[in-house]
Structure formats: C-alpha cells, structure tokens
Amino acid sequence: MSNLLIGLLGALVATNQPQAVSNLILTNTGISITVPDPNDPVEKAYRKLLADDDAAQEEVDQWIRDNQLFAEQGGGSPPAVLNERIKVRFAPVRKAYEDFFQSQPSHVRARLAYGSFLLDIYEGAEAQAQWEKARQLDLKNPAAWNNLADYYADNGEIKTAFEYYAKASELNPLEPTYYHNLGNVVYFFRKDAVEFYQLTEQQVFDKAFDLYQKALKLDPNNFPLASDVAQTHYGVRPMRTEDALQAWTNALNIARDDIEREGVYVHFARIKLNAGRFVEARCHLNAVTNAMYADLKKRVMRNLDERESLDRQTNSAPSPAQKRE
C-alpha cells in the first residue's frame, strides 16, 4: 500500500477531514488543492445543483432513447415537440444555477459545472463565458483552462488551445486527460503544430505520442485511452508499423473482455495486412469470432484475399524480357 493511500486512510478519521486530506496531498504530490467541507451549507447547495443537473440529463437522455425506439417502430414525437419538452425540463436547472450565483458569484466549481450544462444544451458561447469567469476567478484551476481549450479547439482557435491545454497540465501534472487532450490537438492539427512549435511533421508526431505516453503512464489500465492512442497510428505517414503494433499490444494487455480483445485482433490484422505480413494477418482474423465484428472481419478478409492474390501475380508474372527469351 502506498504512503499516499495510507495517509488518506488516516486523514479520513481525522477531526478536520478536508484540511487533513488537503495537507496530505500537498505533502505527497506538491499540488495544493482545497477539499470542500461536505457539511458547509454552500457546499450542500452546490451538490444539490449537481444532483439536479444529473437527474435532468439522465431523464432527457432516456426520452431521446425512447423516442428513437418509437420512431423506428413508426411512432415517436416530432423533433420540434421533443426539443420543446427538453427545453422545459432543463429550464428549472438553468434557473437554479442562476439563483445560486446571486449569492455565490465567485463559486468556481459551480461556474465550471454550469458551463458544462450550457454546452450540453448547445449553448457553446455561453459555456465559454462561464468557463472564462471561472478561470479569472481562479487562474490556478486546471479544469477551467482545459475546458476553455476544448472550446477553442472546437472553434478553430488551435494555437490558443495548445497554450491552454499546456497550462492545464502544468497546473495539474497528474491528470492524464490534459496530456491526452493536448496530444489529440497536436496530432489532428499538425499544420498548426508545425508552425506553433517550430517542428517538422514527423517531430509533431513524436510530440503527440510523447504526450499520449504521459497520459498512459498516469492511467495505465485505461483501455479506451490505450485504444484511442493506438488508433492514431493510422494517420502517421509513413506508418510506423512496429510502433503501431506495440501500441495495440499494450491495449491488448489491458483489454477487459473478449469483445475488446477481438477488436484488437482486427487492428493487428489490418496493420499486418498493410505491411505484407499476410499469414499473421489471417491468423488474427481467425481469432475473431464475435458476431459484432462479422462485417468488419469480412471486409478485412476480402482485402487480405485481394492483396495476397495481387502479391502472387506480381511475384510470379514473368518480365517482358523473360517473355522474349
């Protein structure tokens, strides 16, 4: 058991638990955080906001799923009717946030949560305004910088996103999400990254993968993260075949069930097919038995058959000079 975990267990029995936990984390990580007191009236009001927000989101998500199911059966509400119903359901949640800010205008975590709520109802500019208020209220809050970076990346302000993601990871170097997000924006916006960081494209790939490795080091058992990182190798030209296979091997080692493992086998097959390692590719495909991969397996198998056939023709066809002889 780590010293930090042992300390946390001790802090939980302390008289002043929030302060004890805060001091322990600062001592072990060098990161200063404030642990809220759950008995504080403002904290209780804030947590009720989050609970009401979550309840509304869950209910609306169920409405959408149900309506989709009804639509597939020939029924369901028209989009305009459903949208109005959703708007009415979210209205009291929005009002609750606004009422909360009447007495607590400087509550950073509520600003962050409200921004996320607004983004969920497709009011991006309003969400950005809330996150900017949170950032100004607490310039050392990494979540505010990260959320704003998300907004700027989505709205084409890529260089600002580079800066804000980097600032978030600087403020909390133990959060893998920030490295993952920065790695994604570096990878997907390579031309901007080349200019911003003054790197070649291959060096930009190196930078992205370095960021991904930092995220994976902090969260080594996260299969969706490992899988997401491995898939980025498809965009590298020329493909770094061995690096790609190693990335998928890492994902395979932490796969949680047969569905995830067989998904990795398909990726192994695709990469080895492209590398001309046809026998290995076929072995991987033969290990895929789940029906959910049937169409994908069939498509990759067809490509494999075509590539093998073409390879045999190329290797066996006599040259024009041979024909004249």
DOVEX-505723 format. One record per residue (C-alpha): residue number from 1; residue in three letters; x, z, y. Coordinates in Angstrom, 3 decimals. Layout:
<atom k="NUM" r="ALA" X="X" Z="Z" Y="Y"/>
...
end
This chain:
<atom k="1" r="MET" X="0.000" Z="0.000" Y="0.000"/>
<atom k="2" r="SER" X="1.423" Z="-0.986" Y="3.416"/>
<atom k="3" r="ASN" X="2.277" Z="1.573" Y="6.072"/>
<atom k="4" r="LEU" X="-0.294" Z="-0.034" Y="8.370"/>
<atom k="5" r="LEU" X="-3.068" Z="0.303" Y="5.777"/>
<atom k="6" r="ILE" X="-2.099" Z="3.896" Y="5.019"/>
<atom k="7" r="GLY" X="-2.133" Z="4.621" Y="8.733"/>
<atom k="8" r="LEU" X="-5.536" Z="3.007" Y="9.183"/>
<atom k="9" r="LEU" X="-6.989" Z="5.161" Y="6.440"/>
<atom k="10" r="GLY" X="-5.601" Z="8.205" Y="8.198"/>
<atom k="11" r="ALA" X="-6.924" Z="7.060" Y="11.541"/>
<atom k="12" r="LEU" X="-10.427" Z="6.786" Y="10.114"/>
<atom k="13" r="VAL" X="-10.518" Z="10.532" Y="9.529"/>
<atom k="14" r="ALA" X="-9.133" Z="11.344" Y="12.966"/>
<atom k="15" r="THR" X="-11.345" Z="13.061" Y="15.542"/>
<atom k="16" r="ASN" X="-10.886" Z="10.253" Y="18.061"/>
<atom k="17" r="GLN" X="-11.029" Z="7.286" Y="15.684"/>
<atom k="18" r="PRO" X="-10.982" Z="4.407" Y="18.226"/>
<atom k="19" r="GLN" X="-7.922" Z="5.761" Y="20.028"/>
<atom k="20" r="ALA" X="-6.169" Z="6.588" Y="16.756"/>
<atom k="21" r="VAL" X="-6.675" Z="3.065" Y="15.398"/>
<atom k="22" r="SER" X="-5.583" Z="1.505" Y="18.700"/>
<atom k="23" r="ASN" X="-2.386" Z="3.563" Y="18.799"/>
<atom k="24" r="LEU" X="-1.599" Z="2.783" Y="15.164"/>
<atom k="25" r="ILE" X="-1.933" Z="-0.990" Y="15.620"/>
<atom k="26" r="LEU" X="0.230" Z="-0.873" Y="18.748"/>
<atom k="27" r="THR" X="2.928" Z="1.069" Y="16.878"/>
<atom k="28" r="ASN" X="2.967" Z="-1.257" Y="13.846"/>
<atom k="29" r="THR" X="2.472" Z="-4.650" Y="15.479"/>
<atom k="30" r="GLY" X="3.367" Z="-4.266" Y="19.133"/>
<atom k="31" r="ILE" X="-0.085" Z="-5.577" Y="20.055"/>
<atom k="32" r="SER" X="-2.215" Z="-3.484" Y="22.373"/>
<atom k="33" r="ILE" X="-5.941" Z="-3.504" Y="21.617"/>
<atom k="34" r="THR" X="-8.894" Z="-1.421" Y="22.640"/>
<atom k="35" r="VAL" X="-11.072" Z="-0.199" Y="19.796"/>
<atom k="36" r="PRO" X="-14.607" Z="0.433" Y="21.145"/>
<atom k="37" r="ASP" X="-16.360" Z="3.705" Y="20.509"/>
<atom k="38" r="PRO" X="-19.490" Z="2.846" Y="18.463"/>
<atom k="39" r="ASN" X="-21.312" Z="5.844" Y="19.947"/>
<atom k="40" r="ASP" X="-20.873" Z="4.665" Y="23.521"/>
<atom k="41" r="PRO" X="-24.276" Z="3.597" Y="24.999"/>
<atom k="42" r="VAL" X="-22.840" Z="0.385" Y="26.417"/>
<atom k="43" r="GLU" X="-21.266" Z="-0.458" Y="23.071"/>
<atom k="44" r="LYS" X="-24.594" Z="0.173" Y="21.338"/>
<atom k="45" r="ALA" X="-26.358" Z="-2.140" Y="23.791"/>
<atom k="46" r="TYR" X="-23.706" Z="-4.804" Y="23.252"/>
<atom k="47" r="ARG" X="-24.005" Z="-4.586" Y="19.472"/>
<atom k="48" r="LYS" X="-27.774" Z="-4.904" Y="19.730"/>
<atom k="49" r="LEU" X="-27.233" Z="-8.101" Y="21.731"/>
<atom k="50" r="LEU" X="-25.093" Z="-9.498" Y="18.926"/>
<atom k="51" r="ALA" X="-27.620" Z="-8.459" Y="16.280"/>
<atom k="52" r="ASP" X="-30.490" Z="-10.104" Y="18.168"/>
<atom k="53" r="ASP" X="-28.387" Z="-13.224" Y="18.703"/>
<atom k="54" r="ASP" X="-27.517" Z="-13.433" Y="14.992"/>
<atom k="55" r="ALA" X="-31.123" Z="-12.865" Y="13.938"/>
<atom k="56" r="ALA" X="-32.348" Z="-15.662" Y="16.187"/>
<atom k="57" r="GLN" X="-29.649" Z="-18.034" Y="14.971"/>
<atom k="58" r="GLU" X="-30.468" Z="-17.313" Y="11.333"/>
<atom k="59" r="GLU" X="-34.179" Z="-17.826" Y="11.891"/>
<atom k="60" r="VAL" X="-33.676" Z="-21.109" Y="13.711"/>
<atom k="61" r="ASP" X="-31.253" Z="-22.333" Y="11.040"/>
<atom k="62" r="GLN" X="-33.951" Z="-21.627" Y="8.435"/>
<atom k="63" r="TRP" X="-36.532" Z="-23.513" Y="10.480"/>
<atom k="64" r="ILE" X="-34.228" Z="-26.520" Y="10.631"/>
<atom k="65" r="ARG" X="-33.565" Z="-26.429" Y="6.887"/>
<atom k="66" r="ASP" X="-37.249" Z="-26.063" Y="6.094"/>
<atom k="67" r="ASN" X="-38.220" Z="-28.858" Y="8.453"/>
<atom k="68" r="GLN" X="-35.642" Z="-31.160" Y="6.901"/>
<atom k="69" r="LEU" X="-37.033" Z="-30.393" Y="3.463"/>
<atom k="70" r="PHE" X="-40.599" Z="-31.048" Y="4.626"/>
<atom k="71" r="ALA" X="-39.501" Z="-34.288" Y="6.297"/>
<atom k="72" r="GLU" X="-38.007" Z="-35.504" Y="3.007"/>
<atom k="73" r="GLN" X="-41.411" Z="-34.868" Y="1.432"/>
<atom k="74" r="GLY" X="-43.226" Z="-36.826" Y="4.125"/>
<atom k="75" r="GLY" X="-44.134" Z="-33.930" Y="6.398"/>
<atom k="76" r="GLY" X="-42.282" Z="-31.765" Y="8.890"/>
<atom k="77" r="SER" X="-42.623" Z="-31.255" Y="12.630"/>
<atom k="78" r="PRO" X="-41.618" Z="-33.961" Y="15.103"/>
<atom k="79" r="PRO" X="-38.201" Z="-33.259" Y="16.709"/>
<atom k="80" r="ALA" X="-39.758" Z="-32.546" Y="20.110"/>
<atom k="81" r="VAL" X="-42.082" Z="-29.924" Y="18.634"/>
<atom k="82" r="LEU" X="-39.295" Z="-28.231" Y="16.666"/>
<atom k="83" r="ASN" X="-36.974" Z="-28.263" Y="19.676"/>
<atom k="84" r="GLU" X="-39.598" Z="-26.581" Y="21.828"/>
<atom k="85" r="ARG" X="-40.150" Z="-23.933" Y="19.182"/>
<atom k="86" r="ILE" X="-36.395" Z="-23.294" Y="19.046"/>
<atom k="87" r="LYS" X="-36.203" Z="-23.084" Y="22.834"/>
<atom k="88" r="VAL" X="-38.943" Z="-20.457" Y="22.875"/>
<atom k="89" r="ARG" X="-37.200" Z="-18.453" Y="20.139"/>
<atom k="90" r="PHE" X="-33.882" Z="-18.400" Y="22.000"/>
<atom k="91" r="ALA" X="-35.377" Z="-17.554" Y="25.402"/>
<atom k="92" r="PRO" X="-35.525" Z="-13.750" Y="24.905"/>
<atom k="93" r="VAL" X="-31.960" Z="-13.728" Y="23.601"/>
<atom k="94" r="ARG" X="-30.771" Z="-15.518" Y="26.700"/>
<atom k="95" r="LYS" X="-32.686" Z="-13.122" Y="28.907"/>
<atom k="96" r="ALA" X="-31.216" Z="-10.141" Y="27.055"/>
<atom k="97" r="TYR" X="-27.696" Z="-11.343" Y="27.811"/>
<atom k="98" r="GLU" X="-28.536" Z="-11.901" Y="31.473"/>
<atom k="99" r="ASP" X="-30.179" Z="-8.470" Y="31.722"/>
<atom k="100" r="PHE" X="-27.123" Z="-6.873" Y="30.143"/>
<atom k="101" r="PHE" X="-24.855" Z="-8.430" Y="32.787"/>
<atom k="102" r="GLN" X="-26.960" Z="-6.926" Y="35.555"/>
<atom k="103" r="SER" X="-25.448" Z="-3.548" Y="34.718"/>
<atom k="104" r="GLN" X="-22.298" Z="-4.693" Y="32.891"/>
<atom k="105" r="PRO" X="-20.963" Z="-7.767" Y="34.735"/>
<atom k="106" r="SER" X="-17.375" Z="-7.130" Y="33.590"/>
<atom k="107" r="HIS" X="-18.045" Z="-6.838" Y="29.858"/>
<atom k="108" r="VAL" X="-15.567" Z="-9.355" Y="28.439"/>
<atom k="109" r="ARG" X="-16.752" Z="-9.419" Y="24.838"/>
<atom k="110" r="ALA" X="-20.344" Z="-9.973" Y="25.934"/>
<atom k="111" r="ARG" X="-19.204" Z="-12.886" Y="28.115"/>
<atom k="112" r="LEU" X="-17.417" Z="-14.392" Y="25.129"/>
<atom k="113" r="ALA" X="-20.457" Z="-13.925" Y="22.883"/>
<atom k="114" r="TYR" X="-22.816" Z="-15.360" Y="25.482"/>
<atom k="115" r="GLY" X="-20.574" Z="-18.384" Y="25.840"/>
<atom k="116" r="SER" X="-20.759" Z="-18.976" Y="22.093"/>
<atom k="117" r="PHE" X="-24.546" Z="-18.608" Y="22.209"/>
<atom k="118" r="LEU" X="-24.771" Z="-21.167" Y="25.012"/>
<atom k="119" r="LEU" X="-22.535" Z="-23.581" Y="23.128"/>
<atom k="120" r="ASP" X="-24.793" Z="-23.272" Y="20.089"/>
<atom k="121" r="ILE" X="-27.750" Z="-24.407" Y="22.194"/>
<atom k="122" r="TYR" X="-25.736" Z="-27.353" Y="23.539"/>
<atom k="123" r="GLU" X="-25.039" Z="-25.992" Y="26.999"/>
<atom k="124" r="GLY" X="-21.316" Z="-26.573" Y="26.977"/>
<atom k="125" r="ALA" X="-20.657" Z="-26.377" Y="30.712"/>
<atom k="126" r="GLU" X="-22.471" Z="-23.041" Y="30.916"/>
<atom k="127" r="ALA" X="-20.497" Z="-21.792" Y="27.909"/>
<atom k="128" r="GLN" X="-17.251" Z="-22.792" Y="29.598"/>
<atom k="129" r="ALA" X="-18.289" Z="-20.868" Y="32.720"/>
<atom k="130" r="GLN" X="-18.853" Z="-17.690" Y="30.699"/>
<atom k="131" r="TRP" X="-15.520" Z="-18.007" Y="28.917"/>
<atom k="132" r="GLU" X="-13.764" Z="-18.610" Y="32.222"/>
<atom k="133" r="LYS" X="-15.333" Z="-15.427" Y="33.601"/>
<atom k="134" r="ALA" X="-14.086" Z="-13.576" Y="30.517"/>
<atom k="135" r="ARG" X="-10.592" Z="-14.995" Y="30.993"/>
<atom k="136" r="GLN" X="-10.489" Z="-13.977" Y="34.650"/>
<atom k="137" r="LEU" X="-11.725" Z="-10.505" Y="33.779"/>
<atom k="138" r="ASP" X="-9.025" Z="-10.060" Y="31.123"/>
<atom k="139" r="LEU" X="-6.131" Z="-12.503" Y="31.262"/>
<atom k="140" r="LYS" X="-4.690" Z="-10.934" Y="28.117"/>
<atom k="141" r="ASN" X="-7.729" Z="-11.637" Y="25.939"/>
<atom k="142" r="PRO" X="-6.652" Z="-14.343" Y="23.460"/>
<atom k="143" r="ALA" X="-10.211" Z="-15.238" Y="22.403"/>
<atom k="144" r="ALA" X="-11.042" Z="-16.341" Y="25.946"/>
<atom k="145" r="TRP" X="-8.029" Z="-18.668" Y="26.048"/>
<atom k="146" r="ASN" X="-8.832" Z="-20.033" Y="22.579"/>
<atom k="147" r="ASN" X="-12.498" Z="-20.684" Y="23.334"/>
<atom k="148" r="LEU" X="-11.614" Z="-22.454" Y="26.555"/>
<atom k="149" r="ALA" X="-9.005" Z="-24.509" Y="24.694"/>
<atom k="150" r="ASP" X="-11.746" Z="-25.573" Y="22.256"/>
<atom k="151" r="TYR" X="-13.890" Z="-26.650" Y="25.189"/>
<atom k="152" r="TYR" X="-11.098" Z="-28.590" Y="26.891"/>
<atom k="153" r="ALA" X="-10.075" Z="-30.297" Y="23.650"/>
<atom k="154" r="ASP" X="-13.669" Z="-31.387" Y="23.035"/>
<atom k="155" r="ASN" X="-13.957" Z="-32.714" Y="26.574"/>
<atom k="156" r="GLY" X="-10.738" Z="-34.713" Y="26.724"/>
<atom k="157" r="GLU" X="-8.581" Z="-32.288" Y="28.717"/>
<atom k="158" r="ILE" X="-5.976" Z="-32.268" Y="25.992"/>
<atom k="159" r="LYS" X="-2.953" Z="-31.036" Y="27.898"/>
<atom k="160" r="THR" X="-4.887" Z="-28.017" Y="29.138"/>
<atom k="161" r="ALA" X="-5.929" Z="-27.386" Y="25.542"/>
<atom k="162" r="PHE" X="-2.248" Z="-27.429" Y="24.494"/>
<atom k="163" r="GLU" X="-1.481" Z="-24.777" Y="27.105"/>
<atom k="164" r="TYR" X="-4.475" Z="-22.570" Y="26.359"/>
<atom k="165" r="TYR" X="-4.068" Z="-22.580" Y="22.564"/>
<atom k="166" r="ALA" X="-0.391" Z="-21.719" Y="23.006"/>
<atom k="167" r="LYS" X="-1.329" Z="-18.872" Y="25.330"/>
<atom k="168" r="ALA" X="-3.842" Z="-17.522" Y="22.794"/>
<atom k="169" r="SER" X="-1.219" Z="-17.458" Y="20.035"/>
<atom k="170" r="GLU" X="1.276" Z="-15.876" Y="22.414"/>
<atom k="171" r="LEU" X="-1.180" Z="-13.078" Y="23.188"/>
<atom k="172" r="ASN" X="-2.041" Z="-12.544" Y="19.526"/>
<atom k="173" r="PRO" X="0.682" Z="-13.976" Y="17.283"/>
<atom k="174" r="LEU" X="-1.003" Z="-12.511" Y="14.198"/>
<atom k="175" r="GLU" X="-4.173" Z="-14.638" Y="14.429"/>
<atom k="176" r="PRO" X="-3.886" Z="-17.743" Y="12.179"/>
<atom k="177" r="THR" X="-6.829" Z="-19.521" Y="13.820"/>
<atom k="178" r="TYR" X="-4.901" Z="-20.076" Y="17.034"/>
<atom k="179" r="TYR" X="-1.977" Z="-21.779" Y="15.274"/>
<atom k="180" r="HIS" X="-4.395" Z="-23.847" Y="13.200"/>
<atom k="181" r="ASN" X="-6.305" Z="-24.969" Y="16.289"/>
<atom k="182" r="LEU" X="-3.147" Z="-25.894" Y="18.178"/>
<atom k="183" r="GLY" X="-1.825" Z="-27.714" Y="15.135"/>
<atom k="184" r="ASN" X="-5.036" Z="-29.748" Y="14.936"/>
<atom k="185" r="VAL" X="-4.997" Z="-30.790" Y="18.573"/>
<atom k="186" r="VAL" X="-1.291" Z="-31.714" Y="18.365"/>
<atom k="187" r="TYR" X="-1.962" Z="-33.729" Y="15.216"/>
<atom k="188" r="PHE" X="-5.110" Z="-35.553" Y="16.347"/>
<atom k="189" r="PHE" X="-3.952" Z="-36.232" Y="19.904"/>
<atom k="190" r="ARG" X="-0.472" Z="-37.417" Y="19.067"/>
<atom k="191" r="LYS" X="-0.036" Z="-39.685" Y="22.080"/>
<atom k="192" r="ASP" X="-0.803" Z="-36.795" Y="24.414"/>
<atom k="193" r="ALA" X="1.508" Z="-34.541" Y="22.411"/>
<atom k="194" r="VAL" X="4.346" Z="-37.088" Y="22.593"/>
<atom k="195" r="GLU" X="4.054" Z="-37.089" Y="26.374"/>
<atom k="196" r="PHE" X="3.390" Z="-33.375" Y="26.860"/>
<atom k="197" r="TYR" X="6.127" Z="-32.064" Y="24.571"/>
<atom k="198" r="GLN" X="8.523" Z="-34.975" Y="25.113"/>
<atom k="199" r="LEU" X="8.785" Z="-35.666" Y="21.390"/>
<atom k="200" r="THR" X="8.731" Z="-38.708" Y="19.121"/>
<atom k="201" r="GLU" X="5.658" Z="-39.234" Y="16.972"/>
<atom k="202" r="GLN" X="7.493" Z="-38.037" Y="13.860"/>
<atom k="203" r="GLN" X="8.595" Z="-34.915" Y="15.746"/>
<atom k="204" r="VAL" X="4.969" Z="-34.363" Y="16.747"/>
<atom k="205" r="PHE" X="4.017" Z="-34.440" Y="13.066"/>
<atom k="206" r="ASP" X="6.763" Z="-31.889" Y="12.432"/>
<atom k="207" r="LYS" X="5.419" Z="-29.667" Y="15.199"/>
<atom k="208" r="ALA" X="1.872" Z="-29.847" Y="13.849"/>
<atom k="209" r="PHE" X="2.972" Z="-28.950" Y="10.328"/>
<atom k="210" r="ASP" X="5.105" Z="-26.098" Y="11.646"/>
<atom k="211" r="LEU" X="2.014" Z="-24.673" Y="13.344"/>
<atom k="212" r="TYR" X="-0.015" Z="-25.124" Y="10.168"/>
<atom k="213" r="GLN" X="2.644" Z="-23.259" Y="8.185"/>
<atom k="214" r="LYS" X="2.459" Z="-20.354" Y="10.619"/>
<atom k="215" r="ALA" X="-1.299" Z="-20.206" Y="10.087"/>
<atom k="216" r="LEU" X="-0.915" Z="-20.342" Y="6.305"/>
<atom k="217" r="LYS" X="1.763" Z="-17.663" Y="6.326"/>
<atom k="218" r="LEU" X="-0.658" Z="-15.340" Y="8.090"/>
<atom k="219" r="ASP" X="-3.596" Z="-16.282" Y="5.844"/>
<atom k="220" r="PRO" X="-2.020" Z="-17.457" Y="2.575"/>
<atom k="221" r="ASN" X="-5.136" Z="-17.167" Y="0.409"/>
<atom k="222" r="ASN" X="-7.454" Z="-19.189" Y="2.618"/>
<atom k="223" r="PHE" X="-8.336" Z="-22.256" Y="0.528"/>
<atom k="224" r="PRO" X="-10.333" Z="-24.093" Y="3.254"/>
<atom k="225" r="LEU" X="-7.345" Z="-23.703" Y="5.577"/>
<atom k="226" r="ALA" X="-4.862" Z="-24.886" Y="2.950"/>
<atom k="227" r="SER" X="-7.107" Z="-27.825" Y="2.050"/>
<atom k="228" r="ASP" X="-7.577" Z="-28.779" Y="5.697"/>
<atom k="229" r="VAL" X="-3.824" Z="-28.716" Y="6.246"/>
<atom k="230" r="ALA" X="-3.180" Z="-30.780" Y="3.108"/>
<atom k="231" r="GLN" X="-5.665" Z="-33.455" Y="4.200"/>
<atom k="232" r="THR" X="-3.785" Z="-34.058" Y="7.440"/>
<atom k="233" r="HIS" X="-1.024" Z="-35.709" Y="5.420"/>
<atom k="234" r="TYR" X="-3.257" Z="-38.768" Y="5.029"/>
<atom k="235" r="GLY" X="-2.732" Z="-39.529" Y="8.712"/>
<atom k="236" r="VAL" X="1.065" Z="-39.458" Y="8.594"/>
<atom k="237" r="ARG" X="2.692" Z="-42.879" Y="8.602"/>
<atom k="238" r="PRO" X="4.718" Z="-43.418" Y="6.574"/>
<atom k="239" r="MET" X="3.152" Z="-40.867" Y="4.244"/>
<atom k="240" r="ARG" X="5.433" Z="-38.030" Y="3.252"/>
<atom k="241" r="THR" X="4.400" Z="-38.172" Y="-0.376"/>
<atom k="242" r="GLU" X="6.267" Z="-35.163" Y="-1.694"/>
<atom k="243" r="ASP" X="5.223" Z="-33.011" Y="1.260"/>
<atom k="244" r="ALA" X="1.604" Z="-34.062" Y="0.722"/>
<atom k="245" r="LEU" X="1.760" Z="-33.227" Y="-2.982"/>
<atom k="246" r="GLN" X="3.325" Z="-29.854" Y="-2.216"/>
<atom k="247" r="ALA" X="0.559" Z="-29.097" Y="0.298"/>
<atom k="248" r="TRP" X="-2.091" Z="-29.882" Y="-2.300"/>
<atom k="249" r="THR" X="-0.194" Z="-27.840" Y="-4.891"/>
<atom k="250" r="ASN" X="-0.350" Z="-24.882" Y="-2.519"/>
<atom k="251" r="ALA" X="-4.097" Z="-25.413" Y="-2.195"/>
<atom k="252" r="LEU" X="-4.480" Z="-25.682" Y="-5.978"/>
<atom k="253" r="ASN" X="-2.692" Z="-22.376" Y="-6.471"/>
<atom k="254" r="ILE" X="-5.287" Z="-20.525" Y="-4.390"/>
<atom k="255" r="ALA" X="-8.379" Z="-22.520" Y="-5.436"/>
<atom k="256" r="ARG" X="-11.203" Z="-20.119" Y="-6.203"/>
<atom k="257" r="ASP" X="-13.148" Z="-22.078" Y="-8.818"/>
<atom k="258" r="ASP" X="-13.266" Z="-25.273" Y="-10.844"/>
<atom k="259" r="ILE" X="-15.044" Z="-27.175" Y="-8.082"/>
<atom k="260" r="GLU" X="-12.179" Z="-26.577" Y="-5.668"/>
<atom k="261" r="ARG" X="-9.568" Z="-27.244" Y="-8.342"/>
<atom k="262" r="GLU" X="-11.126" Z="-30.562" Y="-9.358"/>
<atom k="263" r="GLY" X="-11.324" Z="-31.577" Y="-5.705"/>
<atom k="264" r="VAL" X="-7.572" Z="-31.080" Y="-5.505"/>
<atom k="265" r="TYR" X="-7.098" Z="-33.210" Y="-8.633"/>
<atom k="266" r="VAL" X="-8.855" Z="-36.079" Y="-6.872"/>
<atom k="267" r="HIS" X="-6.432" Z="-35.782" Y="-3.974"/>
<atom k="268" r="PHE" X="-3.488" Z="-35.710" Y="-6.359"/>
<atom k="269" r="ALA" X="-4.807" Z="-38.925" Y="-7.891"/>
<atom k="270" r="ARG" X="-5.237" Z="-40.649" Y="-4.524"/>
<atom k="271" r="ILE" X="-1.740" Z="-39.788" Y="-3.351"/>
<atom k="272" r="LYS" X="-0.060" Z="-40.755" Y="-6.622"/>
<atom k="273" r="LEU" X="-2.059" Z="-43.982" Y="-6.760"/>
<atom k="274" r="ASN" X="-0.714" Z="-44.919" Y="-3.335"/>
<atom k="275" r="ALA" X="2.784" Z="-44.008" Y="-4.479"/>
<atom k="276" r="GLY" X="2.502" Z="-46.270" Y="-7.540"/>
<atom k="277" r="ARG" X="2.509" Z="-43.364" Y="-9.990"/>
<atom k="278" r="PHE" X="-0.442" Z="-44.753" Y="-11.909"/>
<atom k="279" r="VAL" X="-0.133" Z="-42.810" Y="-15.178"/>
<atom k="280" r="GLU" X="-0.047" Z="-39.477" Y="-13.349"/>
<atom k="281" r="ALA" X="-2.965" Z="-40.526" Y="-11.147"/>
<atom k="282" r="ARG" X="-5.064" Z="-41.367" Y="-14.202"/>
<atom k="283" r="CYS" X="-4.269" Z="-38.015" Y="-15.802"/>
<atom k="284" r="HIS" X="-5.500" Z="-36.200" Y="-12.716"/>
<atom k="285" r="LEU" X="-8.727" Z="-38.207" Y="-12.653"/>
<atom k="286" r="ASN" X="-9.341" Z="-37.495" Y="-16.338"/>
<atom k="287" r="ALA" X="-9.275" Z="-33.787" Y="-15.498"/>
<atom k="288" r="VAL" X="-12.211" Z="-34.233" Y="-13.098"/>
<atom k="289" r="THR" X="-15.464" Z="-33.574" Y="-14.949"/>
<atom k="290" r="ASN" X="-17.836" Z="-32.076" Y="-12.377"/>
<atom k="291" r="ALA" X="-20.808" Z="-34.324" Y="-11.594"/>
<atom k="292" r="MET" X="-20.462" Z="-33.758" Y="-7.855"/>
<atom k="293" r="TYR" X="-17.233" Z="-35.794" Y="-7.922"/>
<atom k="294" r="ALA" X="-18.603" Z="-38.588" Y="-10.126"/>
<atom k="295" r="ASP" X="-18.969" Z="-41.212" Y="-7.383"/>
<atom k="296" r="LEU" X="-15.639" Z="-40.371" Y="-5.779"/>
<atom k="297" r="LYS" X="-13.892" Z="-40.351" Y="-9.150"/>
<atom k="298" r="LYS" X="-15.426" Z="-43.732" Y="-9.996"/>
<atom k="299" r="ARG" X="-14.240" Z="-45.199" Y="-6.686"/>
<atom k="300" r="VAL" X="-10.688" Z="-43.903" Y="-7.056"/>
<atom k="301" r="MET" X="-10.610" Z="-45.035" Y="-10.698"/>
<atom k="302" r="ARG" X="-11.698" Z="-48.530" Y="-9.660"/>
<atom k="303" r="ASN" X="-8.928" Z="-48.652" Y="-7.055"/>
<atom k="304" r="LEU" X="-6.472" Z="-47.445" Y="-9.663"/>
<atom k="305" r="ASP" X="-7.509" Z="-50.156" Y="-12.124"/>
<atom k="306" r="GLU" X="-7.155" Z="-52.816" Y="-9.424"/>
<atom k="307" r="ARG" X="-3.738" Z="-51.561" Y="-8.329"/>
<atom k="308" r="GLU" X="-2.467" Z="-51.394" Y="-11.913"/>
<atom k="309" r="SER" X="-3.735" Z="-54.914" Y="-12.629"/>
<atom k="310" r="LEU" X="-2.127" Z="-56.274" Y="-9.469"/>
<atom k="311" r="ASP" X="1.107" Z="-54.493" Y="-10.287"/>
<atom k="312" r="ARG" X="1.191" Z="-56.024" Y="-13.781"/>
<atom k="313" r="GLN" X="0.559" Z="-59.511" Y="-12.394"/>
<atom k="314" r="THR" X="3.265" Z="-59.115" Y="-9.781"/>
<atom k="315" r="ASN" X="5.818" Z="-57.877" Y="-12.287"/>
<atom k="316" r="SER" X="5.015" Z="-60.484" Y="-14.953"/>
<atom k="317" r="ALA" X="4.458" Z="-63.602" Y="-12.837"/>
<atom k="318" r="PRO" X="7.470" Z="-65.996" Y="-13.018"/>
<atom k="319" r="SER" X="9.084" Z="-67.045" Y="-9.782"/>
<atom k="320" r="PRO" X="8.859" Z="-70.711" Y="-8.601"/>
<atom k="321" r="ALA" X="12.494" Z="-71.190" Y="-9.628"/>
<atom k="322" r="GLN" X="11.718" Z="-69.904" Y="-13.125"/>
<atom k="323" r="LYS" X="8.826" Z="-72.306" Y="-13.385"/>
<atom k="324" r="ARG" X="11.072" Z="-75.308" Y="-12.538"/>
<atom k="325" r="GLU" X="13.537" Z="-74.308" Y="-15.211"/>
end
